[in-house]
Amino acid sequence: MTMSFAPAAPNTTGQVSNDAGHALRVAVFAMATLAEQRGSDTESHLLRVNKYVRLLAQQLASRPEFADTLTVDYIDQLCDSVPLYGMGSMGIPDRILLKPGRLTPDELSILRTHPKVAYDALLRAERTLGQTASGLTVAKELVLSHQEKWDGTGYPQGLWGAQIPLSARIVALADVYDALISNKVYKDGVSHDAAVKILTAERGKHFDPDVVDAFLAAQAQFAAIAQQHADTDDDMQRKIEYMANAIAEQAHL
């Protein structure tokens, strides 16, 4: 169990602890899918990103400079935290989150608050419960820094290079890859080969060069994950219906 919101009850078999850990991961994933549904992504998006992140981390862990950081336990903690990285979207109004056209500068400024919204929510939860959760360290890194860019042009803090937590650098590429290849309500995704070209062009700009190299080494496995866990027609229909209802509600406000 990598996240702890309250002291675990003692047990002798370990089964209770394992079941509790699995239950927590299921609950976190369920809550995260609610956040995803408010945007342009489907439930399968989180599953794919989780698998991409594990694959990237394992590729990097084979290199000496990352081996001490990317241990098996750390990678498990990283993957358990992935469903939380987009939770800040819950704090963004539908009129901005679901807008089909280009955002205004003011709207873009509001949208870019979502990493801080999520980070502050985790900090408040820790204070409310009166205990710092060590298992949330990686989650806090992800929610705050996944929109940072290697060249310093990201947000919210304008971090660059190794200032950006490794966890966030890994998730950033996994998230963008999936965004590129996935069909949205308003537009189709690009091909895997086109996504590879786009990500390669952003090596040293948007993305950590080492993370891009890990992606290139595992790109065939990325394509296989994308195909195995592709969005279904039902996924897209639910997304279309949710967005249509949300837009209709906004029109009546």
Protein Blocks (a to p, Z undefined) as FASTA:
>chain_A
ZZdfbdcdddfkommmmmmmmmmmmmmmmmmmmmmmmmmbdfklmmmmmmmmmmmmmmmm
mpmklmmmmgfklmmmmmmmmmmmmmmmmmpcfklmmombdcdfklmmmmmmmmmmmmmm
mmmmmmmnopacfklmmmmmmmmmmmpcfkopacfkopahjllcfklmmmmmmmmmmmmm
pccfkbccddfklmmmmmmmmgoilpcfklmmmmmmmmmmmmmmmmmmgccfklmmmmmm
mmmmmmmmmmmZZ
